[in-house]
Amino acid sequence: MLAAKYTLKGTKRFERVEKEGKITQSESFGLAVFDRKDGEVSSFGFIVSNKISPESTNRNRVKRAMKAAVRYELGQLKSGLDVVFLAKQKILRKSTEDIINEVRIALRQASLYK
């Protein structure tokens, strides 16, 4: 479970990340990053819509896997960022381990490590 202080909350913050942030694409998800430049802890949001899967168990499995990957890497990531993961349909066919590895690769490609 990702601690509450690392969780991105509020529609306005999500919209700001999606509009003003830098977006990179992975095979299974998009990654939007907005640099707040305040040095506070980074916040992470996860969007897995009903379009991806109407079954909540599938959506929750995907979110849990992405949150686990972020939790493992928290100590190595930069501060002052708002990050949103936008899941794509392909993510449902991936195992939890594959999702975790893909999140790590995407974080590295987006230069989010210290």
Backbone torsions as a table, in degrees:
resi	resn	phi	psi	omega
1	MET	NA	133.2	178.5
2	LEU	-82.5	128.4	-177.8
3	ALA	-59.9	149.2	-175.7
4	ALA	-58.9	-33.7	-178.0
5	LYS	-68.7	-16.3	177.8
6	TYR	-98.5	1.9	-176.1
7	THR	-94.7	129.9	177.9
8	LEU	-78.0	126.1	-177.6
9	LYS	-128.1	148.7	175.4
10	GLY	99.3	129.8	-179.2
11	THR	-59.1	-39.8	-177.9
12	LYS	-63.1	-39.6	179.6
13	ARG	-67.9	-40.2	176.9
14	PHE	-61.7	-45.9	-178.9
15	GLU	-63.7	-38.6	179.3
16	ARG	-63.8	-41.4	179.0
17	VAL	-63.6	-44.8	-177.5
18	GLU	-68.3	-34.6	-178.2
19	LYS	-83.4	-46.6	-172.2
20	GLU	-99.9	-12.4	-176.1
21	GLY	-82.4	166.1	176.3
22	LYS	-86.5	128.5	-176.4
23	ILE	-109.5	129.1	173.6
24	THR	-121.5	153.5	-176.9
25	GLN	-113.9	138.3	172.6
26	SER	-113.9	174.8	179.0
27	GLU	-64.1	-37.2	-172.6
28	SER	-108.8	-9.3	-179.3
29	PHE	-161.8	161.0	171.3
30	GLY	-99.3	153.0	-178.2
31	LEU	-129.9	114.7	178.8
32	ALA	-106.9	128.8	-175.9
33	VAL	-126.6	126.8	176.5
34	PHE	-120.9	124.9	179.8
35	ASP	-89.6	111.5	179.8
36	ARG	-76.0	-22.2	179.6
37	LYS	58.3	37.1	179.5
38	ASP	-115.8	-7.6	177.2
39	GLY	77.5	-1.7	177.3
40	GLU	-72.5	173.1	179.2
41	VAL	-63.0	147.6	178.6
42	SER	-73.3	149.3	179.0
43	SER	-117.7	144.7	-176.6
44	PHE	-128.3	135.7	176.7
45	GLY	-124.8	151.8	-175.8
46	PHE	-132.3	123.7	179.7
47	ILE	-117.4	116.1	174.4
48	VAL	-130.3	98.8	-170.5
49	SER	-81.9	171.5	176.4
50	ASN	-63.4	-23.3	177.5
51	LYS	-66.4	-29.4	178.6
52	ILE	-70.0	-48.3	177.4
53	SER	-158.5	131.6	176.7
54	PRO	-73.4	-13.8	-178.4
55	GLU	-90.6	122.0	-176.7
56	SER	-64.6	-29.1	180.0
57	THR	-62.7	-39.4	178.1
58	ASN	-67.7	-44.1	179.7
59	ARG	-62.9	-42.3	-179.0
60	ASN	-67.9	-36.4	177.8
61	ARG	-61.4	-43.7	179.8
62	VAL	-64.0	-45.8	179.7
63	LYS	-62.9	-41.2	178.8
64	ARG	-61.7	-41.2	-179.6
65	ALA	-65.4	-43.8	179.9
66	MET	-66.5	-40.1	178.2
67	LYS	-64.3	-38.5	179.1
68	ALA	-62.6	-43.1	179.7
69	ALA	-62.0	-43.6	179.3
70	VAL	-65.0	-41.9	-179.7
71	ARG	-60.1	-41.2	179.1
72	TYR	-63.5	-32.4	-173.3
73	GLU	-98.9	-2.3	-173.0
74	LEU	-51.2	-43.8	-177.2
75	GLY	-65.5	-20.2	-176.6
76	GLN	-101.8	-2.6	-175.9
77	LEU	-93.3	153.6	178.9
78	LYS	-66.2	157.9	177.3
79	SER	-95.9	164.2	174.1
80	GLY	77.8	24.6	-178.7
81	LEU	-116.3	147.4	165.9
82	ASP	-111.0	125.6	-175.5
83	VAL	-126.9	132.3	177.6
84	VAL	-123.5	130.0	174.7
85	PHE	-99.4	126.5	-180.0
86	LEU	-114.9	105.8	-174.0
87	ALA	-70.5	146.7	174.2
88	LYS	-110.5	165.5	-177.6
89	GLN	-56.5	-36.1	-176.6
90	LYS	-61.5	-21.1	-174.7
91	ILE	-66.6	-23.7	-179.3
92	LEU	-66.4	-26.5	-178.1
93	ARG	-86.1	0.4	-177.5
94	LYS	-99.3	147.9	175.1
95	SER	-77.4	165.7	179.2
96	THR	-58.8	-42.6	179.5
97	GLU	-62.3	-40.4	178.7
98	ASP	-65.1	-39.5	178.6
99	ILE	-63.7	-44.9	179.9
100	ILE	-60.2	-44.9	179.1
101	ASN	-64.3	-40.2	-179.3
102	GLU	-67.5	-36.6	176.4
103	VAL	-63.3	-44.3	178.9
104	ARG	-60.3	-43.7	179.2
105	ILE	-63.6	-43.7	-179.4
106	ALA	-64.5	-39.5	177.4
107	LEU	-63.3	-38.9	178.8
108	ARG	-68.1	-43.6	-179.4
109	GLN	-65.4	-30.0	178.9
110	ALA	-84.6	4.3	178.6
111	SER	57.8	46.4	-179.4
112	LEU	-95.6	-2.7	177.6
113	TYR	-83.8	150.4	179.9
114	LYS	-64.4	NA	NA
